[in-house]
Amino acid sequence: MNTLQSISIIAVIALVTMALRFLPFVIFGGNRRTPALISYLGRVLPYAIIGMLVVYCFKNVSFLTRPFGIPEIIAGGIVVILHAWKSNTLLSILTGTAAYMVLIQLIH
């Protein structure tokens, strides 16, 4: 791949990304009222995405073989408790991930 082709690919990706970022402001900006469907999706999608992430994180956990999902359950519990206590998503995710990484090394 030559340099011009690489620059062209990066430019197209940048333009598409910018267009996708600006599109909601163009469509719903100004004095226009946000449609009910968009408001509804804004309320329910974060919870649906979190639910999908939880399913994805626990999908390959074997509760019947050693270590019986203990690192995953403890790390998940840490995320839930820390988020309920501090209401800080980034802190909860980072701490849960770090706890999982430590537990996976200690328990396996």
C-alpha positions in Angstrom: 0.0 0.0 0.0 1.5 3.3 -1.0 1.5 6.6 1.0 -1.2 8.3 -1.1 -3.6 5.4 -0.6 -3.0 5.4 3.1 -3.6 9.1 3.4 -6.8 8.7 1.2 -8.1 6.0 3.5 -7.4 8.0 6.6 -9.1 11.1 5.1 -12.2 9.2 4.2 -12.4 7.6 7.6 -12.0 11.1 9.2 -14.7 12.6 7.0 -17.2 9.8 7.7 -16.5 10.0 11.4 -17.0 13.8 11.4 -20.2 13.4 9.4 -21.6 10.9 11.8 -20.7 13.1 14.8 -22.3 16.2 13.2 -25.4 14.6 11.7 -27.5 14.6 14.9 -26.9 18.3 15.4 -27.8 19.0 11.8 -31.0 16.9 12.0 -32.1 17.8 15.5 -30.3 21.1 16.2 -31.7 24.5 16.6 -35.3 24.9 17.8 -36.4 21.5 16.5 -38.0 19.2 19.0 -36.3 15.7 19.4 -38.7 13.0 18.2 -40.3 10.8 20.9 -38.6 7.7 19.4 -35.1 9.2 19.7 -35.8 10.3 23.3 -37.1 6.8 24.1 -34.0 5.2 22.6 -31.8 7.6 24.5 -33.4 6.4 27.8 -33.4 2.7 27.2 -30.4 1.9 25.1 -27.7 2.5 27.8 -29.4 -0.2 30.0 -29.8 -2.6 27.0 -26.1 -2.1 26.1 -25.0 -2.8 29.7 -27.2 -5.9 29.8 -25.6 -7.1 26.6 -22.1 -6.5 28.0 -22.9 -8.5 31.1 -24.1 -11.4 29.0 -21.0 -11.1 26.8 -18.7 -11.1 29.8 -20.2 -14.1 31.4 -21.0 -16.2 28.3 -17.9 -18.4 28.4 -17.7 -18.8 32.1 -17.8 -22.4 33.2 -19.4 -22.7 36.7 -18.8 -26.4 36.7 -15.0 -26.5 36.3 -12.3 -24.9 38.3 -12.2 -21.9 39.2 -16.0 -22.1 39.0 -16.4 -18.5 37.8 -15.1 -17.1 41.1 -12.9 -14.3 39.5 -15.7 -13.2 37.2 -18.3 -13.2 40.0 -16.1 -11.3 42.4 -15.1 -8.7 39.8 -18.7 -8.3 38.7 -19.7 -7.8 42.3 -17.0 -5.2 42.8 -18.3 -3.3 39.7 -21.9 -3.4 41.0 -21.1 -2.4 44.6 -18.6 0.3 43.6 -21.1 1.8 41.0 -23.9 1.7 43.6 -21.6 3.5 46.1 -19.8 6.1 43.9 -22.0 6.2 40.7 -18.9 6.6 38.6 -19.0 4.3 35.6 -15.3 4.8 34.7 -14.2 4.1 38.2 -16.4 1.0 38.4 -15.2 -0.5 35.1 -11.5 0.2 35.7 -11.6 -1.2 39.2 -13.6 -4.2 38.2 -11.2 -4.9 35.3 -8.1 -4.5 37.5 -9.7 -6.8 40.1 -10.5 -9.4 37.5 -6.9 -9.3 36.1 -5.5 -9.8 39.6 -8.0 -12.5 40.5 -7.4 -14.4 37.3 -3.7 -14.6 38.1 -4.2 -15.6 41.7 -7.0 -18.1 41.3 -6.1 -19.9 38.1 
